[in-house]
Amino acid sequence: MRKAELTRRTAETDITLSLELDGSGVSQIDTGCGFLDHMLTLFARHGRFDLTVTCKGDTWVDDHHTVEDAGICLGDAFAQALGEHLREQGIPAVITHRDKDRTNHGGG
């Protein structure tokens, strides 16, 4: 099965995400950011994968931590769900946003 479940907790956010690539476009999205909820719902529907995202974030400060951390989780979930498929195709390891940050010492 091409699916992933993960949790990410930081000082700014607490995210739980599940992704099933061989789904039907069903989603349950609650990030606290209306536009992000809308975009993730459409992403799942038109991508025909199932996606569940729950996020509690410091939206009273700004939405950007929620958006950033949700994007990191989504990228990690796709990498996890496609991991075996990528290896079978001979595609090298996926570099995530966090890996890039580490190589740039937090920059860029």
C-alpha positions in Angstrom: 0.0 0.0 0.0 1.2 3.5 -0.8 0.3 5.3 2.3 1.8 7.2 5.2 0.9 8.4 8.6 2.9 10.9 10.6 2.9 13.4 13.4 5.0 16.6 13.7 5.2 18.6 16.9 7.1 21.8 17.2 6.9 24.8 19.5 4.5 26.4 17.0 2.4 23.5 15.6 1.0 20.0 16.4 0.2 18.2 13.1 -1.2 14.7 12.4 -1.4 13.7 8.8 -2.4 10.6 6.9 -2.1 10.1 3.2 -3.3 7.2 0.9 -2.1 7.6 -2.6 -4.4 4.9 -3.9 -7.5 6.6 -2.5 -10.5 8.3 -4.2 -10.0 12.0 -3.3 -11.6 12.0 0.1 -10.2 14.5 2.6 -10.7 15.7 6.2 -8.7 18.9 6.6 -8.6 21.1 9.8 -5.6 23.3 10.0 -7.1 26.5 11.4 -6.3 28.3 8.1 -9.3 28.5 5.9 -7.4 29.0 2.6 -5.0 26.2 3.4 -7.9 23.9 4.2 -9.5 24.8 0.9 -6.3 24.2 -1.1 -5.5 20.9 0.6 -9.1 19.7 0.0 -8.8 20.5 -3.7 -5.3 19.0 -3.9 -6.6 15.7 -2.6 -9.8 15.7 -4.6 -8.1 16.5 -8.0 -5.1 14.3 -7.1 -7.5 11.5 -6.3 -5.6 10.6 -3.1 -7.1 10.5 0.4 -5.7 13.0 2.9 -6.4 13.7 6.5 -4.7 16.7 8.2 -5.3 18.0 11.7 -3.2 21.0 12.9 -3.2 23.1 16.0 -0.9 26.1 15.4 -0.1 29.5 16.7 -2.4 31.2 14.2 -3.0 34.1 16.6 0.6 35.1 15.7 0.5 34.3 12.0 -0.5 31.4 9.6 2.9 30.9 8.2 4.1 28.3 10.8 1.0 26.2 10.1 1.4 26.4 6.4 5.2 25.7 6.5 4.9 22.7 8.9 1.9 21.3 7.0 4.0 21.5 3.8 6.9 19.7 5.5 4.6 17.0 6.7 3.0 16.6 3.3 6.3 16.3 1.5 7.5 13.8 4.1 4.3 11.8 3.7 4.7 11.6 -0.1 8.3 10.5 0.3 7.3 7.9 2.8 4.3 6.6 0.7 6.4 6.5 -2.5 9.6 5.3 -0.8 9.5 1.7 -2.1 8.3 2.7 -5.5 11.1 5.2 -5.8 13.7 2.6 -4.8 12.2 0.1 -7.3 12.6 2.8 -10.1 16.2 3.4 -9.1 15.4 7.0 -8.0 17.8 8.3 -5.4 16.7 9.4 -1.9 14.3 12.3 -1.8 15.8 15.5 -0.2 13.3 17.0 2.2 13.0 20.7 3.2 14.6 19.8 6.6 17.6 18.1 4.8 18.1 21.2 2.7 18.0 23.3 5.9 20.6 21.1 7.5 23.0 21.4 4.5 22.5 25.2 4.5 22.9 25.5 8.3 19.3 26.7 8.5 19.5 29.2 5.7 17.6 29.4 2.5 
